[in-house]
Amino acid sequence: MATNREALHLATHSGWYRYDRWGEDWRPTDRALTFWQMSCIQVDPESPERMYIGTERSGMFVSDDGGKEWMRANPNVPCLAMSSMLALPGRLLVGTTPAALYAKADTRWQEVKGVRAGAVGGTFPPNPEFPARTRVLSREDKPGGRLFAGIEVGGILVSDDEGESWSPANEGLTDPDLHQILPSKKHPGLVVAACGEGVSRSTDRGWRWKKVTPPGGRTYGNALAEDENGNIYLGITQDRPRTWTRAGRAKSAIFKSRDGADWELLSEKMQGGVMDMCAAPGGKGVLVATADGEVVEIEPCGRARTLIDGLPCITAIALGA
């Protein structure tokens, strides 16, 4: 499997940005698709120069050369309102709004049965006319690993047969407002879920959940990542995005845990609300993307350094070639 991932790709509310490493810093090298509002990004696990970007209303764009050229997916996703993606070897999964799941293995898209039905009944209390969406897709890091679909706001669905069938996995889960699901690579059976009203953990691959929100009054869990040493990082804010009216109002924080239950406060250095995270190059610490257009590097010891600022709201972050 390819491991060359020294370029940073950012999906924003105004297009795609590319940054390349220059010593200890990152320099802007390209941008494109500035007309489109991005929702998600994935790098192909077998070819890090191949990337997929999902938009909120216009479907998918694809690049085979690290972003030098972008093309609309042909054929495009049947539902153009994309909300999540998961790139697997030889297969691409796309979550949409309203909540559904589509798979592409060759040149055709097919709806994966079970997710649409499993999301029935999910609504946003502040916006009852807004439908539930497939907010996050993830998978255990092993052949034939369990698939997870987080429905905002309809709870968690799991599949053990490559997506052919799906079952609810919500026992003990107190909040169906799913934002991120992280199956641990280093701790078998451990899964952590970030939700709109806290954080939950499972130690049995997602069948039973227990609330493990860090103390301190922050409840809006929005991002999770794991480094190569098995440290799990949580991005959490004081309240929901509608309150992030000025820089700093989100009161964002990054926590670290070894077991997904006991959390250590690492940093409160971000100005904007945490939107996404990925493991930092070298496998130690994380890169944090915010709604205020920052990328902040946070080391396992808690040292924080702003790498990038001044961009539009960043919705997704990924390392590629």
ABEGO torsion letter per residue (X at the ends): XBABBABBBBBBABEBBBBBBBEABBBBABBBGAABBBABBBBBAABAABBBBBBAAAEBBBBAAGGABBBBBOBBBABABBABBBBBBGBBBBBBOBBBBBBBABABBBBBBGAAAAABGBBBAABAABBBBBABBBBBBBBGBBBBBBBOBAEBBBBAAGGABBBBBABGBABABBABBBBBAABBGBBBBBBAAEBBBBAAGGABBBBABBBGGBABBABBBBBAAGBBBBBBBABBAAABABBGAAGBBBBBBAAGABBBBABAABABBBABBBBBBGGBEBBBBBAAGBBBBBBAAGBBBBABBGBBBBABBBBBX
